[in-house]
Amino acid sequence: MMLVSLNQTTAYRWSIRRGNIVLFRELLLGPAITLAREIARDEHLCSGRAICVEMLGIGGPIRLASYARPPVDATEVSSGDSVAA
C-alpha cells in the first residue's frame, strides 16, 4: 500500500510527503489534509493501487483516508465463481 503522510514542520505548518519525497510544504493543517486526500484519491483513480493518508498522532499513526481497489462486482464474476457476501 502506498502512503501519503502529513508531517509537522513548524508550530502551525505541515508538509505532504510520498515516501521520502516532499510534495508540498508550509501548509496549514486543514488545507494540508484536504490536499493530501485529493492527491491520494487521484493517484488511486489513475493507478488503481491502494493508498492511504496518515499523520503521526500521540499514540501512533492516524489514518485520515484510505483508497483501496473496489470490490468485485457480482456481474463481472463468471457463473462458475462465487462471491463472498
All heavy atoms as an XYZ file, in Angstrom:
642
protein
N       0.849     -1.179      0.000
C       0.000      0.000      0.000
C       0.891      1.237      0.000
O       1.836      1.329      0.762
C      -0.911      0.005      1.238
C      -1.760      1.253      1.327
S      -2.922      1.300      2.714
C      -4.162      0.188      2.120
N       0.567      2.167     -0.868
C       1.304      3.421     -0.940
C       0.837      4.332      0.200
O      -0.320      4.282      0.603
C       1.058      4.087     -2.288
C       1.858      5.368     -2.471
S       1.404      6.214     -3.973
C       2.248      5.217     -5.147
N       1.732      5.159      0.691
C       1.421      6.038      1.815
C       1.710      7.493      1.459
O       2.782      7.809      0.959
C       2.251      5.639      3.038
C       2.133      6.512      4.272
C       0.729      6.418      4.878
C       3.168      6.115      5.293
N       0.732      8.362      1.725
C       0.913      9.808      1.685
C       0.840     10.250      3.135
O      -0.112      9.903      3.845
C      -0.179     10.502      0.835
C      -0.076     12.013      0.941
C      -0.085     10.066     -0.617
N       1.841     10.976      3.602
C       1.864     11.343      5.011
C       1.927     12.853      5.200
O       2.450     13.578      4.359
C       3.056     10.689      5.719
O       4.257     11.137      5.158
N       1.377     13.291      6.318
C       1.470     14.682      6.736
C       2.460     14.739      7.887
O       2.362     13.961      8.833
C       0.114     15.202      7.221
C      -0.819     15.695      6.118
C      -1.460     14.527      5.427
C      -1.857     16.612      6.687
N       3.418     15.644      7.777
C       4.431     15.802      8.806
C       4.485     17.256      9.245
O       4.509     18.154      8.400
C       5.801     15.387      8.273
C       5.798     13.968      7.769
O       5.561     13.729      6.599
N       6.045     13.034      8.645
N       4.523     17.476     10.552
C       4.605     18.840     11.067
C       6.022     19.365     10.877
O       6.995     18.712     11.241
C       4.212     18.874     12.535
C       3.989     20.263     13.046
C       3.322     20.276     14.414
O       3.224     19.262     15.078
N       2.874     21.437     14.822
N       6.128     20.562     10.274
C       7.449     21.153     10.036
C       7.762     22.246     11.043
O       8.895     22.384     11.469
C       7.540     21.719      8.614
O       6.493     22.670      8.409
C       7.421     20.611      7.584
N       6.775     23.064     11.392
C       6.921     24.099     12.420
C       5.662     24.061     13.270
O       4.812     23.192     13.095
C       7.101     25.503     11.802
O       5.938     25.818     11.035
C       8.328     25.568     10.904
N       5.526     25.022     14.155
C       4.408     25.008     15.100
C       3.043     24.867     14.422
O       2.200     24.123     14.886
C       4.431     26.268     15.953
N       2.813     25.554     13.309
C       1.495     25.510     12.672
C       1.567     25.162     11.199
O       0.613     25.391     10.461
C       0.781     26.850     12.845
C       0.550     27.186     14.294
C       1.323     28.144     14.939
C      -0.436     26.528     15.023
C       1.120     28.451     16.277
C      -0.637     26.817     16.366
C       0.136     27.788     16.980
O      -0.062     28.083     18.300
N       2.667     24.620     10.744
C       2.846     24.316      9.321
C       3.106     22.829      9.110
O       3.731     22.176      9.945
C       4.009     25.123      8.734
C       3.824     26.602      8.843
C       2.672     27.077      7.998
N       2.458     28.510      8.208
C       1.655     29.228      7.479
N       0.969     28.685      6.499
N       1.511     30.506      7.734
N       2.629     22.328      7.981
C       2.707     20.904      7.683
C       3.229     20.681      6.271
O       3.039     21.510      5.397
C       1.322     20.270      7.812
C       0.809     20.321      9.215
C       0.268     21.402      9.846
C       0.839     19.287     10.171
N      -0.047     21.082     11.142
C       0.284     19.779     11.365
C       1.274     17.961     10.126
C       0.159     19.012     12.492
C       1.137     17.190     11.267
C       0.588     17.718     12.441
N       3.856     19.533      6.063
C       4.284     19.137      4.727
C       3.553     17.853      4.346
O       3.125     17.084      5.204
C       5.792     18.923      4.662
O       6.166     17.825      5.461
N       3.437     17.644      3.032
C       2.840     16.420      2.496
C       3.953     15.656      1.811
O       4.670     16.201      0.981
C       1.716     16.740      1.491
C       0.604     17.543      2.175
C       1.164     15.446      0.881
C      -0.455     18.052      1.209
N       4.096     14.381      2.162
C       5.156     13.541      1.615
C       4.573     12.278      1.005
O       3.562     11.766      1.469
C       6.131     13.101      2.707
C       6.853     14.214      3.373
C       7.698     13.656      4.529
N       8.785     14.535      4.822
C      10.024     14.388      4.360
N      10.331     13.357      3.626
N      10.960     15.257      4.659
N       5.260     11.784     -0.003
C       5.000     10.437     -0.524
C       6.341      9.735     -0.448
O       7.264     10.049     -1.204
C       4.475     10.479     -1.950
C       4.128      9.094     -2.450
C       3.376      9.082     -3.727
N       4.063      9.879     -4.737
C       3.523     10.198     -5.895
N       2.297      9.836     -6.169
N       4.197     10.906     -6.771
N       6.462      8.860      0.523
C       7.755      8.250      0.808
C       8.706      9.310      1.338
O       8.353     10.071      2.249
N       9.878      9.411      0.754
C      10.857     10.417      1.173
C      10.756     11.715      0.400
O      11.527     12.638      0.624
C      12.281      9.850      1.029
C      12.553      8.744      2.014
O      12.013      8.745      3.111
N      13.371      7.799      1.621
N       9.813     11.780     -0.530
C       9.681     12.953     -1.390
C       8.675     13.936     -0.803
O       7.534     13.571     -0.524
C       9.235     12.542     -2.804
C      10.257     11.583     -3.417
C       9.027     13.756     -3.699
C       9.787     10.915     -4.679
N       9.090     15.174     -0.602
C       8.191     16.220     -0.125
C       7.445     16.776     -1.330
O       8.050     17.294     -2.265
C       8.954     17.354      0.602
C       8.004     18.467      1.003
C       9.692     16.808      1.809
N       6.118     16.643     -1.314
C       5.296     17.140     -2.417
C       4.915     18.597     -2.218
O       4.910     19.378     -3.168
C       4.041     16.278     -2.559
C       4.269     14.777     -2.785
C       2.941     14.040     -2.766
C       5.024     14.543     -4.077
N       4.552     18.943     -0.987
C       4.170     20.316     -0.631
C       4.672     20.587      0.770
O       4.791     19.683      1.580
C       2.639     20.493     -0.675
C       2.060     20.316     -2.042
C       1.612     19.082     -2.470
C       1.971     21.395     -2.910
C       1.083     18.906     -3.733
C       1.444     21.228     -4.179
C       0.999     19.988     -4.599
N       4.921     21.864      1.073
C       5.389     22.222      2.417
C       4.784     23.552      2.853
O       4.226     24.283      2.040
C       6.908     22.263      2.475
C       7.525     23.312      1.576
C       9.028     23.331      1.646
N       9.516     22.164      0.950
C      10.640     21.531      1.218
N      11.436     21.986      2.131
N      11.011     20.475      0.554
N       4.904     23.812      4.129
C       4.453     25.076      4.731
C       2.949     25.323      4.561
O       2.520     26.429      4.269
C       5.254     26.263      4.181
C       6.742     26.180      4.461
C       7.066     26.114      5.953
O       6.448     26.851      6.742
O       7.949     25.321      6.322
N       2.150     24.253      4.740
C       0.688     24.361      4.650
C       0.070     24.363      6.042
O       0.608     23.760      6.972
C       0.121     23.173      3.873
C       0.604     22.994      2.438
C       0.158     21.646      1.908
C       0.089     24.121      1.568
N      -1.062     25.035      6.177
C      -1.848     24.917      7.403
C      -2.481     23.525      7.433
O      -2.662     22.894      6.386
C      -2.911     25.998      7.465
C      -2.379     27.437      7.581
C      -3.525     28.436      7.482
C      -1.622     27.626      8.885
N      -2.849     23.057      8.613
C      -3.309     21.677      8.766
C      -4.546     21.362      7.921
O      -4.566     20.349      7.217
C      -3.574     21.359     10.236
C      -4.017     19.926     10.525
C      -3.007     18.913     10.010
C      -4.259     19.742     12.015
N      -5.575     22.189      7.968
C      -6.808     21.909      7.216
C      -6.561     21.765      5.727
O      -6.932     20.737      5.120
N      -5.936     22.761      5.099
C      -5.629     22.626      3.669
C      -4.677     21.467      3.363
O      -4.785     20.838      2.309
C      -4.987     23.969      3.319
C      -5.530     24.925      4.326
C      -5.691     24.109      5.580
N      -3.761     21.159      4.268
C      -2.837     20.040      4.058
C      -3.594     18.715      4.016
O      -3.328     17.862      3.160
C      -1.768     20.012      5.151
N      -4.546     18.531      4.924
C      -5.345     17.301      4.938
C      -6.163     17.193      3.657
O      -6.201     16.143      3.014
C      -6.260     17.253      6.182
C      -5.414     17.064      7.450
C      -7.296     16.140      6.052
C      -6.196     17.205      8.744
N      -6.814     18.284      3.269
C      -7.633     18.289      2.056
C      -6.789     17.939      0.832
O      -7.170     17.093      0.013
C      -8.309     19.660      1.862
O      -9.127     19.932      3.001
C      -9.153     19.698      0.610
N      -5.637     18.574      0.692
C      -4.774     18.346     -0.455
C      -4.217     16.920     -0.455
O      -4.162     16.264     -1.503
C      -3.638     19.359     -0.481
C      -2.685     19.298     -1.665
C      -3.423     19.418     -2.991
C      -1.635     20.404     -1.530
N      -3.816     16.410      0.694
C      -3.292     15.047      0.781
C      -4.348     14.029      0.367
O      -4.056     13.064     -0.350
C      -2.793     14.759      2.194
N      -5.587     14.233      0.782
C      -6.674     13.336      0.374
C      -6.903     13.402     -1.125
O      -7.134     12.377     -1.775
C      -7.959     13.689      1.121
C      -7.945     13.276      2.570
C      -9.209     13.732      3.263
N      -9.288     13.196      4.606
C     -10.138     13.630      5.514
N     -10.981     14.611      5.223
N     -10.159     13.099      6.713
N      -6.861     14.596     -1.698
C      -7.038     14.739     -3.149
C      -5.916     14.039     -3.908
O      -6.169     13.362     -4.912
C      -7.078     16.214     -3.537
C      -8.342     16.918     -3.107
C      -8.306     18.418     -3.400
O      -7.391     18.882     -4.112
O      -9.202     19.121     -2.922
N      -4.683     14.192     -3.438
C      -3.544     13.531     -4.070
C      -3.726     12.015     -4.039
O      -3.535     11.330     -5.048
C      -2.227     13.934     -3.366
C      -1.911     15.401     -3.639
C      -1.075     13.025     -3.795
C      -0.830     15.963     -2.743
N      -4.100     11.495     -2.877
C      -4.271     10.047     -2.728
C      -5.416      9.530     -3.602
O      -5.274      8.504     -4.264
C      -4.525      9.706     -1.260
N      -6.524     10.241     -3.616
C      -7.668      9.820     -4.429
C      -7.305      9.824     -5.913
O      -7.587      8.863     -6.641
C      -8.884     10.702     -4.169
C     -10.125     10.257     -4.932
C     -11.339     11.126     -4.652
N     -11.081     12.513     -4.986
C     -11.028     13.512     -4.107
N     -11.208     13.280     -2.825
N     -10.787     14.751     -4.500
N      -6.652     10.887     -6.380
C      -6.255     10.967     -7.784
C      -5.270      9.862     -8.153
O      -5.382      9.242     -9.208
C      -5.648     12.336     -8.096
C      -6.666     13.452     -8.098
O      -7.893     13.170     -8.088
O      -6.252     14.627     -8.098
N      -4.301      9.612     -7.279
C      -3.330      8.550     -7.519
C      -4.029      7.195     -7.609
O      -3.728      6.382     -8.479
C      -2.281      8.530     -6.412
C      -1.246      7.447     -6.544
C      -0.260      7.688     -7.669
O      -0.017      8.849     -8.021
O       0.264      6.699     -8.197
N      -4.980      6.957     -6.719
C      -5.720      5.689     -6.728
C      -6.535      5.544     -8.011
O      -6.544      4.481     -8.633
C      -6.632      5.596     -5.510
C      -7.556      4.425     -5.565
N      -7.114      3.132     -5.451
C      -8.890      4.359     -5.763
C      -8.144      2.304     -5.570
N      -9.229      3.036     -5.765
N      -7.211      6.608     -8.422
C      -8.033      6.542     -9.630
C      -7.184      6.328    -10.879
O      -7.601      5.623    -11.799
C      -8.870      7.809     -9.766
C      -9.986      7.974     -8.734
C     -10.656      9.334     -8.882
C     -11.008      6.859     -8.846
N      -5.996      6.919    -10.914
C      -5.114      6.773    -12.082
C      -4.407      5.423    -12.125
O      -4.262      4.823    -13.186
C      -4.070      7.882    -12.099
S      -4.760      9.497    -12.477
N      -3.955      4.948    -10.978
C      -3.127      3.746    -10.953
C      -3.872      2.495    -10.505
O      -3.438      1.382    -10.795
C      -1.926      3.947    -10.027
O      -2.356      4.007     -8.674
N      -4.953      2.674     -9.744
C      -5.676      1.526     -9.203
C      -5.025      0.925     -7.970
O      -5.526     -0.034     -7.395
N      -3.885      1.489     -7.544
C      -3.189      0.970     -6.366
C      -3.856      1.440     -5.081
O      -4.449      2.519     -5.034
C      -1.738      1.423     -6.352
C      -0.919      0.796     -7.450
C       0.514      1.182     -7.331
N       0.642      2.602     -7.702
C       1.775      3.252     -7.739
N       2.886      2.656     -7.401
N       1.817      4.516     -8.090
N      -3.743      0.634     -4.046
C      -4.241      1.017     -2.727
C      -3.333      2.105     -2.172
O      -2.106      2.045     -2.325
C      -4.257     -0.191     -1.802
N      -3.926      3.093     -1.533
C      -3.158      4.217     -0.990
C      -3.875      4.759      0.235
O      -5.105      4.743      0.299
C      -2.953      5.308     -2.070
C      -2.042      6.429     -1.572
C      -4.267      5.831     -2.573
C      -1.546      7.338     -2.692
N      -3.122      5.230      1.214
C      -3.736      5.822      2.392
C      -3.014      7.113      2.771
O      -1.886      7.353      2.354
C      -3.768      4.849      3.568
S      -2.167      4.466      4.259
N      -3.716      7.931      3.544
C      -3.183      9.197      4.040
C      -3.111      9.079      5.556
O      -4.099      8.744      6.203
C      -4.086     10.389      3.645
C      -3.534     11.688      4.206
C      -4.249     10.462      2.133
N      -1.934      9.345      6.120
C      -1.749      9.253      7.568
C      -0.957     10.441      8.089
O      -0.194     11.069      7.345
C      -0.987      7.978      7.942
C      -1.748      6.718      7.711
C      -0.985      5.485      8.161
O       0.214      5.592      8.477
O      -1.609      4.414      8.197
N      -1.178     10.729      9.359
C      -0.353     11.691     10.076
C      -0.017     11.088     11.425
O      -0.739     10.220     11.928
C      -1.066     13.040     10.234
C      -2.299     13.010     11.104
S      -3.164     14.584     11.170
C      -2.089     15.539     12.181
N       1.083     11.506     11.995
C       1.520     10.959     13.276
C       0.764     11.626     14.413
O       0.709     12.849     14.504
C       3.030     11.165     13.454
C       3.655     10.485     14.649
C       3.432      8.975     14.572
C       5.130     10.783     14.714
N       0.156     10.804     15.255
C      -0.534     11.292     16.442
C       0.245     10.913     17.689
O       1.296     10.265     17.605
N      -0.261     11.280     18.837
C       0.426     10.984     20.098
C       0.557      9.483     20.315
O       1.594      8.998     20.745
C      -0.319     11.636     21.282
C      -0.239     13.159     21.157
C       0.261     11.169     22.609
C      -1.084     13.899     22.156
N      -0.492      8.723     19.986
C      -0.473      7.276     20.196
C      -0.034      6.478     18.989
O      -0.085      5.259     19.003
N       0.390      7.130     17.933
C       0.796      6.434     16.715
C       0.151      7.078     15.504
O      -0.425      8.162     15.587
N       0.218      6.410     14.352
C      -0.332      6.997     13.134
C      -1.857      7.110     13.179
O      -2.534      6.239     13.734
C       0.095      6.040     12.032
C       0.819      4.927     12.667
C       0.885      5.151     14.126
N      -2.364      8.183     12.583
C      -3.805      8.404     12.464
C      -4.132      8.346     10.979
O      -3.599      9.128     10.193
C      -4.221      9.771     13.026
C      -3.856      9.860     14.506
C      -5.712     10.018     12.802
C      -3.988     11.266     15.076
N      -4.977      7.400     10.582
C      -5.364      7.276      9.179
C      -6.457      8.291      8.867
O      -7.511      8.312      9.492
C      -5.852      5.871      8.891
C      -6.168      5.694      7.407
C      -6.160      4.295      6.978
N      -4.804      3.766      7.049
C      -4.510      2.505      6.754
N      -5.440      1.683      6.377
N      -3.272      2.084      6.835
N      -6.183      9.157      7.902
C      -7.115     10.208      7.511
C      -7.946      9.815      6.299
O      -9.042     10.338      6.102
C      -6.350     11.498      7.204
C      -5.495     12.039      8.343
C      -4.649     13.205      7.866
C      -6.367     12.443      9.515
N      -7.434      8.937      5.473
C      -8.148      8.462      4.286
C      -7.508      7.166      3.818
O      -6.330      6.925      4.068
C      -8.103      9.496      3.173
N      -8.301      6.353      3.143
C      -7.798      5.110      2.595
C      -8.560      4.808      1.315
O      -9.790      4.846      1.294
C      -7.993      3.978      3.610
O      -7.480      2.781      3.103
N      -7.827      4.534      0.256
C      -8.430      4.209     -1.031
C      -7.887      2.853     -1.456
O      -6.692      2.673     -1.589
C      -8.087      5.275     -2.078
C      -8.532      6.649     -1.645
C      -7.667      7.500     -0.958
C      -9.825      7.084     -1.889
C      -8.079      8.754     -0.548
C     -10.248      8.335     -1.477
C      -9.364      9.156     -0.807
O      -9.773     10.393     -0.381
N      -8.779      1.895     -1.611
C      -8.387      0.540     -1.992
C      -9.107      0.165     -3.276
O      -9.993      0.880     -3.737
C      -8.739     -0.430     -0.872
N      -8.718     -0.966     -3.809
C      -9.381     -1.431     -5.026
C     -10.860     -1.678     -4.731
O     -11.197     -2.186     -3.672
C      -8.741     -2.711     -5.516
C      -7.312     -2.514     -5.923
C      -6.715     -3.835     -6.373
N      -5.277     -3.731     -6.423
C      -4.602     -3.418     -7.515
N      -5.225     -3.191     -8.630
N      -3.287     -3.333     -7.481
N     -11.736     -1.334     -5.663
C     -13.154     -1.566     -5.427
C     -13.443     -3.060     -5.381
O     -12.724     -3.846     -6.002
C     -13.841     -0.906     -6.629
C     -12.797     -0.847     -7.676
C     -11.471     -0.750     -6.953
N     -14.473     -3.462     -4.643
C     -14.819     -4.887     -4.586
C     -15.255     -5.373     -5.964
O     -15.729     -4.605     -6.785
C     -15.970     -4.929     -3.572
C     -16.506     -3.550     -3.538
C     -15.372     -2.637     -3.868
N     -15.099     -6.663     -6.198
C     -15.506     -7.254     -7.467
C     -17.013     -7.140     -7.593
O     -17.762     -7.491     -6.681
C     -15.069     -8.740     -7.533
C     -15.587     -9.396     -8.799
C     -13.563     -8.840     -7.445
N     -17.464     -6.648     -8.729
C     -18.896     -6.524     -8.992
C     -19.441     -7.901     -9.334
O     -18.846     -8.647    -10.111
C     -19.116     -5.543    -10.155
C     -20.578     -5.285    -10.407
O     -21.240     -4.785     -9.479
O     -21.055     -5.593    -11.514
N     -20.593     -8.240     -8.773
C     -21.187     -9.567     -8.977
C     -21.456     -9.846    -10.452
O     -21.395    -10.991    -10.897
C     -22.472     -9.686     -8.168
N     -21.716     -8.821    -11.252
C     -21.998     -9.026    -12.675
C     -20.737     -9.361    -13.460
O     -20.825     -9.896    -14.553
C     -22.656     -7.769    -13.291
O     -21.764     -6.671    -13.143
C     -23.976     -7.463    -12.613
N     -19.547     -9.082    -12.905
C     -18.295     -9.373    -13.586
C     -17.778    -10.779    -13.301
O     -16.844    -11.237    -13.922
C     -17.224     -8.367    -13.172
C     -17.528     -6.951    -13.581
C     -16.478     -5.980    -13.069
O     -15.499     -6.402    -12.471
O     -16.686     -4.781    -13.302
N     -18.406    -11.470    -12.354
C     -17.965    -12.803    -11.971
C     -18.639    -13.826    -12.866
O     -19.836    -13.778    -13.108
C     -18.315    -13.087    -10.484
C     -17.930    -14.493    -10.105
C     -17.635    -12.070     -9.599
N     -17.863    -14.793    -13.388
C     -18.454    -15.820    -14.250
C     -19.358    -16.715    -13.437
O     -19.267    -16.792    -12.216
C     -17.351    -16.620    -14.925
O     -16.650    -17.374    -13.974
N     -20.215    -17.439    -14.112
C     -21.220    -18.261    -13.436
C     -20.617    -19.350    -12.572
O     -21.229    -19.800    -11.622
C     -22.172    -18.880    -14.460
O     -21.425    -19.692    -15.341
N     -19.383    -19.791    -12.861
C     -18.757    -20.848    -12.067
C     -18.101    -20.329    -10.797
O     -17.753    -21.107     -9.938
N     -17.928    -19.025    -10.662
C     -17.280    -18.448     -9.484
C     -18.322    -18.003     -8.480
O     -19.463    -17.769     -8.813
C     -16.423    -17.237     -9.870
C     -15.276    -17.624    -10.786
O     -14.793    -18.772    -10.690
O     -14.875    -16.769    -11.586
N     -17.913    -17.864     -7.244
C     -18.816    -17.361     -6.217
C     -18.227    -16.102     -5.602
O     -17.019    -15.919     -5.581
C     -19.059    -18.413     -5.137
O     -17.845    -18.720     -4.494
N     -19.092    -15.251     -5.097
C     -18.680    -14.014     -4.454
C     -19.089    -14.101     -2.992
O     -20.241    -14.350     -2.683
C     -19.338    -12.789     -5.123
C     -18.979    -11.521     -4.379
C     -18.939    -12.702     -6.583
N     -18.143    -13.900     -2.081
C     -18.466    -13.915     -0.650
C     -19.242    -12.678     -0.299
O     -18.969    -11.591     -0.782
C     -17.186    -13.990      0.172
N     -20.226    -12.836      0.556
C     -21.067    -11.700      0.959
C     -20.433    -10.920      2.066
O     -19.654    -11.354      2.812
C     -22.435    -12.191      1.390
